[in-house]
């Protein structure tokens, strides 16, 4: 999870994620409200995080050849396995290099 934050340009947010015990599997379930109120992220950081979260979710859908599983009406997503998340993170890292 901390690597994800570094890759997408949010390394300065690592400490707050660590203090709140947010794990990699939690990344796709965070809502904008939680990012703003609980983690005190600024708007630009929230938008960047949420855009990459959607990108990760779409990669997960492609990797599993299934639709992303919606867990709530808040558009939260969940990876099916740690391996699929590692593959998606590698793709995000490559994508972020060209952004």
C-alpha positions as CSV (number, residue, x, y, z in Angstrom):
1,X,0.0,0.0,0.0
2,X,2.8,2.4,0.8
3,X,4.4,1.7,-2.5
4,X,1.1,2.5,-4.2
5,X,1.1,5.9,-2.5
6,X,4.7,6.6,-3.7
7,X,3.9,5.5,-7.3
8,X,1.0,7.8,-7.6
9,X,2.7,10.8,-6.1
10,X,1.2,10.7,-2.6
11,X,4.3,9.7,-0.6
12,X,3.6,12.5,1.8
13,X,0.4,10.7,2.8
14,X,2.1,7.5,3.8
15,X,2.3,8.3,7.5
16,X,-1.4,9.0,7.9
17,X,-2.3,5.7,6.1
18,X,0.2,3.9,8.4
19,X,-1.2,5.5,11.5
20,X,-4.7,4.5,10.6
21,X,-3.6,0.9,9.8
22,X,-4.8,1.0,6.2
23,X,-3.7,-2.1,4.4
24,X,-3.4,-2.7,0.6
25,X,-6.7,-4.5,0.5
26,X,-8.4,-1.4,2.0
27,X,-7.3,0.9,-0.8
28,X,-10.2,0.2,-3.1
29,X,-12.8,0.5,-0.3
30,X,-11.9,4.0,0.9
31,X,-14.5,6.7,0.1
32,X,-14.0,10.3,-0.6
33,X,-15.6,11.1,2.7
34,X,-13.2,8.9,4.6
35,X,-10.2,10.4,2.7
36,X,-11.4,13.9,3.5
37,X,-12.7,13.7,7.0
38,X,-10.8,10.7,8.6
39,X,-7.5,11.0,6.8
40,X,-7.6,14.8,6.3
41,X,-6.4,14.6,2.6
42,X,-6.5,17.8,0.5
43,X,-8.8,17.9,-2.5
44,X,-6.1,17.4,-5.1
45,X,-4.7,14.4,-3.3
46,X,-8.2,12.9,-2.9
47,X,-8.9,13.3,-6.6
48,X,-5.5,11.8,-7.6
49,X,-6.1,8.9,-5.2
50,X,-9.7,8.3,-6.4
51,X,-8.6,8.4,-10.1
52,X,-5.9,5.8,-9.5
53,X,-8.3,3.8,-7.4
54,X,-10.7,3.6,-10.4
55,X,-7.7,2.7,-12.6
56,X,-6.7,-0.1,-10.3
57,X,-10.3,-1.3,-10.2
58,X,-10.5,-1.4,-14.0
59,X,-7.2,-3.3,-14.1
60,X,-8.6,-5.8,-11.6
61,X,-11.7,-6.3,-13.8
62,X,-9.5,-6.9,-16.9
63,X,-7.2,-9.3,-15.0
64,X,-10.0,-11.5,-13.7
65,X,-12.2,-11.2,-16.9
66,X,-15.1,-10.3,-14.6
67,X,-16.8,-7.1,-13.6
68,X,-15.4,-5.5,-10.5
69,X,-17.4,-6.5,-7.5
70,X,-19.3,-3.6,-5.9
71,X,-19.4,-3.9,-2.2
72,X,-21.6,-0.9,-1.4
73,X,-23.5,2.0,-2.8
74,X,-20.4,4.1,-2.2
75,X,-18.7,2.5,-5.3
76,X,-16.2,0.6,-3.2
77,X,-14.2,-2.1,-4.9
78,X,-12.2,-5.1,-3.7
79,X,-9.4,-7.0,-5.3
80,X,-9.9,-10.7,-5.6
81,X,-6.4,-11.6,-4.6
82,X,-3.1,-10.1,-3.4
83,X,-1.4,-11.3,-6.6
84,X,-3.9,-9.4,-8.8
85,X,-3.2,-6.3,-6.8
86,X,0.5,-6.7,-7.3
87,X,0.0,-7.0,-11.0
88,X,-2.2,-3.9,-11.1
89,X,0.3,-1.9,-9.0
90,X,3.0,-2.7,-11.5
91,X,0.8,-1.4,-14.3
92,X,0.0,1.7,-12.4
93,X,3.7,2.3,-11.8
94,X,4.3,2.1,-15.6
95,X,1.3,4.3,-16.3
96,X,2.4,7.0,-13.7
97,X,5.8,7.2,-15.3
98,X,4.2,8.7,-18.5
99,X,1.7,11.0,-16.8
